[in-house]
């Protein structure tokens, strides 16, 4: 039983440290990762505030992000299914939504 308690305490400590604000995500964070998508969602909310909206990271979500950033019709916007899209979006969001 004490092993389980120790494991639980370690897990709780790690979880508490991992709960940092995603708005401070490092610029080196892997683009198109789950944590990067969350960072972008927190900066450019796509939902209606009541839990309705596209699935974060989906093609629909990426379309909404581009729409909200007013770059959807940009001729040099990379394909939404590419990491290049994420690399293109990242500096736009960081510049417009800097803390």
N, C-alpha and C positions, 0 to 999 in steps of 0.2 A: 504493500500500500504506500509506503514512503517513496518508492521509486515513481509511482504514478503522481504523487504530490509534487515531487521534485520536477518531473517532466512538465507538469501543469504550470508550475511557477516559472520555469524557464520559458515555456511557450507564452505565458502571459507577459513576461518582461520583453520578449522579442516583439510581440504584437503591439505593445505600448509604444515601443520605439518606432515601429513601422507605421504608426498612425499620423505621421507628420503631414502637414498641409501640402497638398499636391501642387499648389500654386508656386511653391519654391523648388519645383523639380529642376534638377541640374540640366543645363543645356546639352550636356553630353549624353543625356538619357536616350536610350535606344528609341528611334522614331518608329512609329507604328506598333509600339508595344502597348500592352494593357494600361500600364501606368501613364504612358504618354497620352493615350486616348482620354484617360480620366482628367489629366492636366488640361487638355484642350477643352473638354466638356465643361470643366469648372470655369474656364475663362470665357467660353462662348457657348453659353447654355442653349441647348437645342430643344429642351422640353418646355412644357407649359406651366411648370411649377407644381403640378399635381401628379407627377409621375408618368405623364404621357409624353411620348416623343419617340424618335427612332432609336434603335439599338445602337449604343455607342460603338463606334468602329465599323458599322455597316456602310454599305454603299449609299444608302439613303441618308445616314448620319453625315457622311462626308459631303454629300450634296448640300445639305442644310448648312454645314460649316462654311462651305465656299459661298453659299448664298448670303449668309450673315456677314461674311467678310467682304461682300460685294466684289468677288473675284471669279464668280462662277463662269462668266463669259470671257474671261481672260484668255487670249489665244495661246499663251505659253503655259497654261495650267496643265501640269502632268496628269496622266490617267489616274483616276481615283484608286485603282487596284495596284498602284506601284508605291514603292518606298519613296520615290522621287516626289510624289504628292505630299507625303508627310514632311519631307525636307523643305518643300516649297511653303507649306502652311506654317510650319514652326516659327520662322522669323516674323511672319506677318502677325501671328497671334502675340508673340512676345513683345513686338513693337507697339501694337495697339492696346494691349491689355497689361502693360507693365505695371507692377505694384507701385 
